[in-house]
C-alpha cells in the first residue's frame, strides 16, 4: 500500500506533547507501506483492533489506544489517505466518517 502522506504523521509526533506517539506511528507506517491489504480482514491480521466506520474510513488505535489514526483506504488502487491523527479525546470531537 502507498500511504499519503507520511508528513502528517511526522507533523503530529513532532508537535509538543506528542513525541511519545513517534515509535507507534512509524511502526504503523512501516507495516502499512509493506502491506497488501484487500479487506478489513487483511488489516486486522496486522492490526487486530482496527475498526471500519463506513465510507472507506478505518480507525486504528495507536500506542495502546492513547491516539487514534483515521484513514481512507482505496483497496483497488493500493492507497491509504491519512485523514486524522490525534488523541483519543480529540477523536471523540470529530465525525470521522466524513473527514
C-alpha atoms as one frame of an Amber mdcrd trajectory, in Angstrom:
protein
   0.000   0.000   0.000   1.104   3.554  -0.574   0.465   5.893   2.383  -0.368
   9.507   1.614   1.171  11.258   3.438   3.883  10.402   5.919   4.310  14.128
   6.557   1.020  14.263   8.517   2.272  11.606  10.922   5.601  13.346  11.329
   3.999  16.735  11.956   1.823  15.177  14.637   4.532  13.418  16.623   6.934
  16.349  16.305   4.361  18.702  17.843   4.870  19.484  21.531   3.376  16.818
  23.779   3.011  14.141  21.090   6.545  12.754  20.963   5.500   9.541  22.681
   3.481   8.627  19.548   6.528   8.557  17.276   7.536   4.902  17.613   3.963
   3.618  17.299   3.125   5.824  14.299   6.341   4.926  12.496   5.666   1.247
  13.154   2.145   1.631  11.722   3.557   3.446   8.690   6.222   0.810   8.005
   3.718  -2.038   8.244   1.109  -0.244   6.116   3.651   0.634   3.412   4.632
  -3.028   3.047   1.102  -4.416   3.360  -1.007  -5.867   0.599  -4.407  -5.377
   2.175  -7.590  -6.194   0.256 -10.124  -6.131   3.095 -10.687  -5.376   6.778
  -9.779  -8.978   7.494  -6.324  -8.401   5.983  -5.851  -5.217   8.007  -6.819
  -6.984  11.226  -4.108  -9.541  10.544  -1.636  -6.722  11.235  -3.757  -4.509
  13.494  -6.487  -6.536  15.266  -8.181  -3.526  16.896  -8.910  -1.738  13.605
 -12.490  -0.600  13.045 -14.324   0.119   9.801 -16.577   3.150  10.244 -18.080
   3.372   6.766 -17.354   5.312   3.602 -13.935   3.611   3.207 -12.806   5.075
   6.563 -10.844   2.965   9.060  -9.761   3.778  12.620  -6.518   2.470  14.098
  -5.728   2.523  17.812  -2.201   3.838  18.241   0.009   3.316  21.297  -2.430
   1.311  23.335  -5.394   3.479  22.363  -3.756   6.725  23.527  -4.022   8.020
  19.967  -6.321   7.418  17.017  -5.498   7.364  13.342  -8.305   7.717  10.789
  -7.534   6.809   7.201  -9.352   6.261   3.931  -8.258   3.077   2.209  -8.777
   2.601  -1.533  -8.030  -1.087  -1.951  -8.394  -1.025  -5.753  -5.549   1.461
  -6.173  -3.482   0.406  -3.119  -3.651   3.821  -1.470  -4.103   4.907   2.147
  -5.012   8.540   2.752  -4.407   9.854   6.261  -7.382  11.956   7.371  -6.805
  12.432  11.104  -4.230  11.685  13.760  -4.829  12.815  17.315  -5.513  11.937
  20.894  -8.449   9.809  21.919 -10.090  12.951  23.349  -9.641  14.861  20.055
 -11.014  11.887  18.143 -14.243  11.964  20.139 -14.898  15.529  18.906 -14.852
  14.728  15.179 -17.193  12.999  12.758 -14.563  10.685  11.375 -16.787   9.116
   8.730 -16.847  12.384   6.778 -13.357  13.825   7.227
